[in-house]
């Protein structure tokens, strides 16, 4: 088998693992971001405080530190995750914390007249938030959320630190066997660039 046949075969396995991580992390991080934003804006003081503390903590930690805490520190407390799920959980928490700020800012930007109009129509607060506020806020937050998704695609390469055999991990291992860094890492970079632009 030629170098390229062997390399592409291995790389595809890593690409599938990366796509699996992203397929779970992206939608759940968006859902977490929406939930945290709603909790901070509409929750009582305790819920808002807890959500705000969670966001502040996760935004204050480097993603790699969060990843290592989930995989190496939590087992000391009896909480165990496989490398794959440790990476997914860390990515969801970190990305969700950032996305919540985009959504919260977007919610705050909605004119108060929208709420007054919803109340005049007899809507409950929950109906107002679900049908009036969140659809508009999500559209306004979409550019920031899209950027965060791109960051998540690129940061997924950090999963190799806890032993996930994803795209970068496979490329790194294959380079240690073949030592052809230009071909290997250029191809890997092109795949990441492709994922980040679609």
Secondary structure, DSSP 8 states (H G I E B T S, - for coil): --HHHHHHHHHHHHHHHHHHHHHHHHHHHHHHHHHHHHHHHHS-HHHHHHHHHHHHHHHHS-HHHHHHIIIIIGGGGT----HHHHHHHHHHHHHHHHHHHHHHHHHHTS-HHHHHHHHHTT--HHHIIIIIIHHHHHHHHHHHHHHHHHHHHHHGGGGGGGT---HHHHHHHHHHHH--HHHHHHHHHHHHHHHHH-
